[in-house]
Amino acid sequence: MNISELFPYETFPIRLEFGENKNTTICYFQCQEHIDKYLERHKLDKKIVKIDYRDEQSTKSSKKRKRSVEQESEPKSKRSSSTSKSRTPSLDSTRNTSRTTKRKK
């Protein structure tokens, strides 16, 4: 089989295949974390399943790495706490009234 037959979905570079001859299950995953969750949830052993990678390498994580505190140079708020006023919620008169609806007969 060529790569396009093994991996018909461009966004799913990991292929999992398990089961017997007539009862074979094929699943596609976006990242290694997703396949690990699937194997754990269905209690499958990595030794009895066949895992193929489209790029011949494992994609470790689908999540982006968070920035460290040192990289953040600008403060989140430029206002000083002494000059900020506390906001009071405004009441909308239309929301506080109860409506009576007529039933259709």
C-alpha positions as a LaTeX table, in Angstrom:
\begin{tabular}{lrrr}
\hline
Residue & $x$ (\AA) & $y$ (\AA) & $z$ (\AA) \\
\hline
Met1 & 0.00 & 0.00 & 0.00 \\
Asn2 & 1.19 & 3.50 & $-0.69$ \\
Ile3 & 1.11 & 6.38 & 1.81 \\
Ser4 & $-2.09$ & 7.95 & 0.44 \\
Glu5 & $-3.96$ & 4.66 & 0.94 \\
Leu6 & $-2.62$ & 4.17 & 4.47 \\
Phe7 & $-3.25$ & 7.80 & 5.46 \\
Pro8 & $-6.34$ & 9.11 & 3.64 \\
Tyr9 & $-6.71$ & 12.07 & 6.02 \\
Glu10 & $-4.09$ & 14.81 & 5.81 \\
Thr11 & $-4.57$ & 16.06 & 9.37 \\
Phe12 & $-4.24$ & 12.61 & 10.96 \\
Pro13 & $-0.62$ & 11.45 & 10.61 \\
Ile14 & $-0.85$ & 8.48 & 13.02 \\
Arg15 & $-2.57$ & 5.21 & 12.11 \\
Leu16 & $-3.50$ & 2.47 & 14.58 \\
Glu17 & $-4.47$ & $-1.01$ & 13.39 \\
Phe18 & $-5.48$ & $-3.91$ & 15.61 \\
Gly19 & $-7.69$ & $-6.97$ & 15.61 \\
Glu20 & $-7.96$ & $-10.25$ & 13.74 \\
Asn21 & $-8.17$ & $-10.86$ & 9.98 \\
Lys22 & $-11.90$ & $-10.25$ & 9.45 \\
Asn23 & $-12.35$ & $-8.07$ & 12.53 \\
Thr24 & $-9.63$ & $-5.45$ & 11.95 \\
Thr25 & $-10.06$ & $-1.96$ & 13.39 \\
Ile26 & $-8.24$ & 1.04 & 11.93 \\
Cys27 & $-8.11$ & 4.39 & 13.72 \\
Tyr28 & $-6.41$ & 7.68 & 12.84 \\
Phe29 & $-5.00$ & 10.19 & 15.33 \\
Gln30 & $-3.61$ & 13.71 & 15.30 \\
Cys31 & $-0.94$ & 13.28 & 17.97 \\
Gln32 & 0.72 & 10.77 & 20.27 \\
Glu33 & $-1.29$ & 11.95 & 23.30 \\
His34 & $-4.54$ & 11.01 & 21.57 \\
Ile35 & $-3.33$ & 7.52 & 20.70 \\
Asp36 & $-2.06$ & 7.00 & 24.26 \\
Lys37 & $-5.47$ & 7.96 & 25.66 \\
Tyr38 & $-7.18$ & 5.57 & 23.24 \\
Leu39 & $-4.88$ & 2.68 & 24.16 \\
Glu40 & $-5.42$ & 3.31 & 27.86 \\
Arg41 & $-9.19$ & 3.71 & 27.55 \\
His42 & $-9.62$ & 0.46 & 25.59 \\
Lys43 & $-6.90$ & $-1.37$ & 27.54 \\
Leu44 & $-4.89$ & $-2.23$ & 24.43 \\
Asp45 & $-1.27$ & $-3.32$ & 24.67 \\
Lys46 & 1.23 & $-1.53$ & 22.43 \\
Lys47 & 2.78 & $-4.92$ & 21.66 \\
Ile48 & $-0.34$ & $-6.30$ & 19.94 \\
Val49 & $-1.29$ & $-3.21$ & 17.91 \\
Lys50 & 0.37 & $-1.83$ & 14.79 \\
Ile51 & 1.10 & 1.91 & 14.83 \\
Asp52 & 2.23 & 3.67 & 11.64 \\
Tyr53 & 3.43 & 7.25 & 11.31 \\
Arg54 & 3.07 & 9.08 & 8.01 \\
Asp55 & 6.32 & 11.02 & 8.51 \\
Glu56 & 8.11 & 7.99 & 9.99 \\
Gln57 & 8.37 & 9.79 & 13.30 \\
Ser58 & 6.26 & 10.20 & 16.39 \\
Thr59 & 4.56 & 13.53 & 16.97 \\
Lys60 & 4.93 & 14.10 & 20.68 \\
Ser61 & 2.28 & 16.68 & 21.49 \\
Ser62 & $-0.53$ & 18.55 & 19.83 \\
Lys63 & $-0.50$ & 21.30 & 22.45 \\
Lys64 & 1.62 & 24.38 & 22.08 \\
Arg65 & 4.22 & 25.08 & 24.71 \\
Lys66 & 3.33 & 27.80 & 27.19 \\
Arg67 & 5.59 & 30.80 & 27.42 \\
Ser68 & 7.71 & 31.10 & 30.50 \\
Val69 & 7.30 & 33.97 & 32.94 \\
Glu70 & 10.68 & 35.40 & 31.94 \\
Gln71 & 9.56 & 35.83 & 28.34 \\
Glu72 & 6.63 & 38.05 & 29.29 \\
Ser73 & 8.10 & 41.52 & 29.40 \\
Glu74 & 4.99 & 43.72 & 29.38 \\
Pro75 & 2.60 & 43.79 & 32.32 \\
Lys76 & $-0.94$ & 42.70 & 31.61 \\
Ser77 & $-2.51$ & 45.91 & 32.89 \\
Lys78 & $-0.98$ & 49.33 & 32.37 \\
Arg79 & $-3.25$ & 51.03 & 34.91 \\
Ser80 & $-2.15$ & 51.53 & 38.45 \\
Ser81 & $-4.35$ & 50.07 & 41.14 \\
Ser82 & $-4.69$ & 53.37 & 43.05 \\
Thr83 & $-6.36$ & 55.24 & 40.18 \\
Ser84 & $-8.80$ & 52.56 & 39.08 \\
Lys85 & $-12.42$ & 52.92 & 40.09 \\
Ser86 & $-14.63$ & 50.05 & 41.04 \\
Arg87 & $-17.46$ & 49.46 & 38.64 \\
Thr88 & $-21.02$ & 49.25 & 39.82 \\
Pro89 & $-23.35$ & 47.02 & 37.86 \\
Ser90 & $-26.09$ & 48.86 & 36.03 \\
Leu91 & $-29.58$ & 47.50 & 36.25 \\
Asp92 & $-31.60$ & 47.09 & 33.13 \\
Ser93 & $-35.22$ & 47.85 & 33.88 \\
Thr94 & $-36.50$ & 45.54 & 31.14 \\
Arg95 & $-34.74$ & 42.50 & 32.57 \\
Asn96 & $-36.06$ & 42.90 & 36.08 \\
Thr97 & $-39.73$ & 42.98 & 35.14 \\
Ser98 & $-41.75$ & 39.83 & 34.86 \\
Arg99 & $-43.66$ & 39.22 & 31.66 \\
Thr100 & $-47.04$ & 37.73 & 31.38 \\
Thr101 & $-47.58$ & 35.73 & 28.25 \\
Lys102 & $-50.88$ & 34.86 & 26.71 \\
Arg103 & $-51.53$ & 31.26 & 25.81 \\
Lys104 & $-52.62$ & 30.38 & 22.33 \\
Lys105 & $-55.88$ & 28.51 & 22.11 \\
\hline
\end{tabular}
